[in-house]
Amino acid sequence: MVDFAETPLDRYLRFARRSMFLLLIVALTLGSLGIGFAFRPDDPMLLSASRMIPIVIAILGAGLAGFARRSGLRVGSSESETALRDEWRQTILARAFRVAFLILVIVQVPLAFCFTSLPVLRALLAMAVSTITIAVVTFAGTYLVLDRN
């Protein structure tokens, strides 16, 4: 078996993928909580879960920062600049944005019909939260699928 040495660029790309995956998880969690609040604003389980969200986000951020520190990654380093200027990565980002926008436009009418049973302000909250959640999750998921090696 051939053992390849891991370059700083490889570590940066792994860090970027982990960050995008955590964005996907956080967006799904916050989106589901927001939609839950739209349907049941006084649910004690949702209230207790919403108090834990900042703590979980802080733990995830500290974990990412620790990984970056252990890997020797720095903001503005040549590895990060190389990865950000890569044409393939730019193409993947553009495709992910287009797919997310297309899905978002297609989903708006069915979402509006899903929330007709709610009062107007809660339906507005549900539409806003679901739109943001669908956009972020679709973008992050598409990016992760297209960026796999």
N, C-alpha and C positions, 0 to 999 in steps of 0.2 A: 504494500500500500504506500502510495506517495504522500508525504506530509508536506503540505504547502504552508509557508509562513503567512500569517495574517498581516495584511498591510494596514496602516492607519485609515486608508480609504475604505477598506472592508469593514473596519470597526465603526466608522461613521455611518456607512450604509445600513449596518445592522441596527445601530442606534436610531436611525431615521425610521426604519420599519417598525421597531418596537414602539416608538413614539406615535406612529400612525395607528398601530393596533390599539394602544391605550386611548387614543382619541376616539376610536370606534367604540370601545367599551364605555367610556365616559359619556359619549353622546347617546348611546342606547339607554344608559341608566338614567341620565337626566331627562331624556325624552319620555321614557316610560313613567317617570315620576310626574312630569308635567301633565301628561295626558291623564294619569290617574287623578291628579288634583282637579282637572277639568270635569271629570265624571263624578268624583266623590271628594269634594273639598274639605269635609270634616272627618275624614277617615283617620283614626289615631295611628294606624300602622304606617300610613303614608307620612304623617307628621313626624313620627319617630325615625323613619328612614331618611327623611329630608334633613334631619339634624346630623346624620352621619356622613352625608355627601361631602361637605368640606374637609372632613377628617380623611376620608378615603382619597380625595383628590390630592391632599397634601402628602399622604403616604406614597401615592403613585409618582408624584413629582419628585419627592425625595429619592425614590428608587431610581428614577431616570437620571437625576443629577448624580447619584452615587455611581451608576454605571458609566456615565460620561467621565466622571473624575477618575475612576479606576482604569478606564480605557485611554486616558490621556487626551480626550477630545476637548478642543477649545473652540469657542465661537469666533468666526472670522479666520480660522486656520486655512491653510492651503487645501486640506482635504475637503473641508466643507464648501469652499469656493469651487473646487473641481466638481464635486457632486451636484451642486446647484446649477452650474453652467453646462452640465452634460446635456447634449441634444436629446438623447434617448429619454432621460428623466423629464425634460421639458415636454416632449411629445406625450409621455404617459400622463403628466399633469394636465395637459390640454385635453386629452381624451377623457380623463376622469371628470374634469369640469363639464365637458359636453354631455357625457352620459348622465351625470347628476342633474344637470339642467333639464334634459329631455325627460327623465323620469319624474322630476318635480312638476313639470308642466302637465304631463299625462295624468298624474295622480290627483291634481287639484279638484277636479269635478267629483270623482268618487269620494274624496275626503269630505267635500261639502255635504254630500248626501249622508255620509256616516254620522255627521254631527247635527243633523236637523232636529233631533229629539231634545237637544240641550237648550237651555236659555241662551239668549243672544251673546251675552258677555262670556259665558263659559264656552260657547261654541267658537267664539273668536279666539279665546285662549287656546282651545284645543287645535284649531286650524294653524295658529302661529307656531305652537310647539311642535306639532306633527310636521309642518313644512320645514322647519329648521332641522328637526331630527332626521327626516328623510333625506334632506340635502347633504348633511354632514356624513351620515352613515353611507349613503350611496357613493359620495365622493371617496371617502376613506376605503370602503370596500372595493370599489373599482380600482383605486390606486394600488391597493395591496395585491389584487388579483393580477393586474397588468405588470406590476413591478417584480413579480416572483422571478427568480433566476432559474 
